[in-house]
Amino acid sequence: MQEEIFAPILPIKTFRQPEEVVDYVRAHPKPLAMYIFCTDKKRTNYYIRETRGGGVCVNDCMLHFFNPNLPFGGSNNSGIGYSHGHFGFLEFSNQRSVTHQNRWFGSTWFFLPPYKGRMFKLLIRVLSRWI
């Protein structure tokens, strides 16, 4: 129970009290996924609310992984970032904005100083409508 298991093995650990579960999860590195098998909604919500990590799947295994509309990933030691569909595209893309200004008649040039003459009057007129 000290290393990640990438095999068709599902370790099961039992506890007597819900607080023991939370204490156990908090005492270890954040998990990539947490699988909760429980029919008590209050207890399930307690586990979700009181722990941190990757995805949570209730009363099933891997269901959250197979859904391409959900982000899949961990946090801290279990991995950083999300994959799958749109979330994976955003996570593994380097988004940046690029703007181009017209060199001779830009959309913001009249907001720049010096303010004088007709430009000053136009600026006052435009700004007075927004204020």
C-alpha positions as CSV (number, residue, x, y, z in Angstrom):
1,M,0.0,0.0,0.0
2,Q,3.0,2.3,-0.4
3,E,3.3,2.4,-4.2
4,E,0.8,3.0,-7.0
5,I,-0.5,-0.2,-8.4
6,F,-0.9,-0.5,-12.1
7,A,-2.4,-4.0,-12.2
8,P,-5.8,-5.7,-12.0
9,I,-5.6,-5.5,-8.3
10,L,-7.9,-3.5,-6.0
11,P,-6.6,-3.2,-2.5
12,I,-9.4,-2.8,0.1
13,K,-8.8,-1.2,3.5
14,T,-11.5,-1.3,6.1
15,F,-12.2,1.3,8.8
16,R,-14.6,1.4,11.8
17,Q,-15.3,5.1,11.9
18,P,-15.6,7.7,9.1
19,E,-13.0,9.9,10.8
20,E,-10.5,7.1,10.5
21,V,-10.9,7.2,6.7
22,V,-10.4,11.0,6.5
23,D,-7.4,10.8,8.8
24,Y,-5.8,8.0,6.7
25,V,-6.3,9.9,3.4
26,R,-5.0,13.1,4.9
27,A,-1.9,11.3,6.4
28,H,-0.7,10.2,2.9
29,P,0.1,12.0,-0.4
30,K,-3.0,13.1,-2.3
31,P,-4.4,10.3,-4.4
32,L,-4.9,10.4,-8.1
33,A,-8.4,9.0,-7.6
34,M,-10.6,8.0,-4.7
35,Y,-13.3,5.3,-5.0
36,I,-16.0,5.4,-2.4
37,F,-18.3,2.5,-2.0
38,C,-21.1,3.7,0.3
39,T,-24.9,4.0,0.2
40,D,-25.0,6.7,2.9
41,K,-25.1,10.0,1.0
42,K,-24.2,12.1,4.1
43,R,-21.1,9.9,4.7
44,T,-20.1,10.0,1.0
45,N,-20.4,13.8,1.0
46,Y,-18.4,13.9,4.2
47,Y,-15.5,12.0,2.6
48,I,-15.6,14.1,-0.5
49,R,-15.7,17.4,1.5
50,E,-13.0,16.5,4.0
51,T,-10.4,15.0,1.6
52,R,-8.4,16.4,-1.4
53,G,-6.9,14.7,-4.4
54,G,-7.8,13.8,-8.0
55,G,-11.2,12.6,-9.2
56,V,-13.8,10.8,-7.0
57,C,-15.9,8.0,-8.2
58,V,-18.8,6.8,-6.0
59,N,-20.0,3.2,-6.1
60,D,-17.9,2.4,-9.2
61,C,-14.4,2.2,-10.5
62,M,-12.9,4.2,-13.3
63,L,-16.3,5.7,-14.4
64,H,-14.9,9.2,-14.1
65,F,-11.9,8.2,-16.2
66,F,-14.0,6.9,-19.1
67,N,-16.2,10.0,-19.3
68,P,-14.5,12.4,-21.8
69,N,-16.6,15.3,-20.5
70,L,-14.9,15.2,-17.1
71,P,-11.4,16.3,-16.3
72,F,-9.1,13.5,-15.2
73,G,-6.0,14.3,-13.2
74,G,-4.4,14.6,-9.8
75,S,-2.8,17.2,-7.6
76,N,0.6,17.4,-5.9
77,N,2.3,14.0,-5.8
78,S,-0.4,12.2,-7.8
79,G,0.1,14.5,-10.8
80,I,-0.5,18.0,-11.8
81,G,-3.0,18.9,-14.6
82,Y,-5.9,17.4,-16.2
83,S,-6.4,15.4,-19.4
84,H,-9.4,14.3,-21.5
85,G,-11.2,16.2,-24.1
86,H,-11.5,19.9,-23.8
87,F,-9.8,19.9,-20.4
88,G,-6.8,18.1,-21.7
89,F,-6.6,20.5,-24.7
90,L,-6.5,23.5,-22.4
91,E,-4.1,21.9,-19.9
92,F,-1.6,20.9,-22.6
93,S,-1.9,24.0,-24.7
94,N,0.1,27.2,-24.2
95,Q,-2.6,29.7,-24.6
96,R,-1.6,33.3,-25.3
97,S,-3.4,36.3,-26.6
98,V,-2.2,38.2,-29.6
99,T,-3.5,41.6,-30.6
100,H,-2.7,43.7,-33.6
101,Q,-3.2,47.5,-33.7
102,N,-3.6,49.4,-36.9
103,R,-0.4,51.4,-37.3
104,W,-2.0,54.6,-38.7
105,F,-5.4,54.7,-37.1
106,G,-5.5,52.5,-34.0
107,S,-8.6,52.0,-31.9
108,T,-7.0,53.4,-28.8
109,W,-4.8,56.2,-30.1
110,F,-7.2,59.0,-29.2
111,F,-7.2,57.9,-25.6
112,L,-3.5,58.6,-25.3
113,P,-2.0,62.0,-24.3
114,P,-1.5,64.8,-25.2
115,Y,-5.2,65.7,-24.9
116,K,-6.0,69.0,-26.7
117,G,-8.3,70.6,-29.3
118,R,-11.0,68.6,-31.0
119,M,-9.6,65.3,-29.7
120,F,-10.0,66.5,-26.1
121,K,-13.7,67.5,-26.8
122,L,-14.4,64.2,-28.5
123,L,-12.8,62.3,-25.6
124,I,-14.9,64.2,-23.1
125,R,-18.1,63.5,-25.1
126,V,-17.3,59.8,-25.4
127,L,-16.4,59.4,-21.7
128,S,-19.4,61.4,-20.5
129,R,-21.7,58.8,-22.0
130,W,-20.1,56.0,-19.9
131,I,-19.8,57.9,-16.6
